Amino acid sequence: MKCEVKLYKAGQVFNESVIARDYQDAREVALARNPGANVVSVTAVFK
């Protein structure tokens, strides 16, 4: 599924779109792409 992961790093909040099998996988993929960031939220996208 496609997920929108909201991340926080260096005082900024930004979104990362990822393809993952579940929410935990989406978190791991987003953090691998953005080391040192913190996950704020994960939302499924159905567009």
ABEGO torsion letter per residue (X at the ends): XBBBBBBBBGGBBBBBBBBBABAAAAAAAAAAABBGBBBABBBBBAX
